[in-house]
């Protein structure tokens, strides 16, 4: 494969989880992605990951769902299911980098409306944020705005003073 994106690895892992016994519907894939990483990638990134992986023959559509191809199962066969999630993702990226694409395969993508509905359904199922979570989110947003402003106006970040 050419360039390996984090969303590609995440999608492969999610389909592995969701499609154990039967092909996984798009809402099952979204739930599996959320189990692996609390902050979902954008819809665009997920759609692009579906397109990339299916064009390389790693994801196939089957019975109104998605599953790994035989090539993808062989590719992921040696990866450990235990251990750190970052280490597993790194191992999968290594294997994807060594993967020989071969011939082009048909691109399989979920319908835009179905993907959006699955993500919205997952978000709706989440409990409301606590006061602490709201405060942390507001604080993180303020940090992002400050970093963006510093970049735009050419100001360096504040120096850290250590004693």
N, C-alpha and C positions, 0 to 999 in steps of 0.2 A: 504494500500500500504506500501511497505517497506521504501524506501528512496525517498524523494521528491526533484527533481531538479528544478532549476529556469526555465530551458528550458521546463519542463513539464507544469508548470503554464502558461508560455508565449504561448506555443502552444495551450493549452486549450482556453485561451482568444482570440487568433488569429482566431481559427476555429469558435469560437462563433461569432466573428465579420464578418468573411468572408462567413460563411454558413448560413446567415439569411433566405434566401428564397429557396436556392438550395444548393446541395453539392458544396463545393469550390474546384476548381482546385488548383494544387500545387502552381502556380504563384500567385493566389489570397491569399493563405495562407501566402506566403512569404511577400507579400505587407502588409498584416495585422500584421504580426510579426514586420515588419519595422515601422509600424505606432505606435505600442505599445512601441518599444524599438529601438532607432536609430542604435545601434550597434548590428547587427545580431549575434546570436550564430553561431558557426561553423556548417558546413554541418553535421559533425559527430554527434554533440550534437542534432541537429534537427532530424536526422535519429533515434538516440537512443530514443529520446522523443516520436517519432511516435511509435516505437516498444514497449516501456513501456506502453504507454497509451492504445494502441490497444490491447495488451496482457491482460490488466485489463478490457477490454470491454468499454472503454470510448470514443474511436474513431473508426468509422467504415468507410469502403470504400463503396461508393454508386454512381452509375451513373458516373463513371470516375472522382470522386471527393471525398472529405472527409467531414464528418459531425460528430457531437457529437451523441453519443448513447442516448437512453432514460435515462439510468442510469446517464450519465454525465449531462444531462439537469436537472435532479432532484437534482444532487449534487450541481450544480451551481445556482439553482433557488433562493436561499435565499441571494446570494451575491449582494451587492449594486453596482450599475453601476456608482454611483457618488462617489466623494471623491478622495483621494490620490491613485495613482497607486500602490505605495508600500503597502498601507493598504489593497487594494483589493487583491494583490498577497499574502499577509500574510493570509488573510481570506480563500483564495482558498487552500493554503498549509495546513491550519488547517483542512479543509474539506477533502482534499486528505489523510491526516494522519489518519483520522477517517474512511475512506472508507474501506469497507470489499471487498476484491478482489473476493472472491468466486471461481468459476471455471475458468479455463484458456480459453482464447478466441484466435482466429487466429490473428497472427501478421500482421498488415497492415503497409506497408512502401512505400513511394514514390520511384520510380525508381531513382537510383543514377544520371543518366544523366539528368532526368527531374528536380530534385532538384537543381543540379548544374546550369542548364540552367535558371531556375527561379531566382536564386540568382544573376547570371551574368546579366540577363535582368534587374533586379531591380537596381543593381549597375550602369549599363549603363544609366539608366533613371535619375540618380542623376545629378544635375548641378555640374560643376567643382568647386573644392575648391577655396575659396578666399585666398588672401595672408595671412590674419590673421589666417585662419584655417590651412593653410600649416605650418605656423610658430608654432602654438600651437601643432600640431601633431609632428613636429620635436622636440620641447621642451619636450613633453611627452615621446617620444621615447628615448631621451637622459637621462631622469630621470629613465626610466625602465632599461637602460643599466647600469647606475651607481648603481642602487639598486642590480641588478644581480651581478655585479662585487664585490660589498661590501659583498654580501652573500657568493660568491665563495671564496674570499680572507679573509673572517672573519673580515672585518673592520666594526666597528659600524657606524651608520649614523652620519651625522654632528649634533652636539648639537645646539639647537636653543637658541639664546641669546635674552632675552627680557629685555627691560629697563623699 
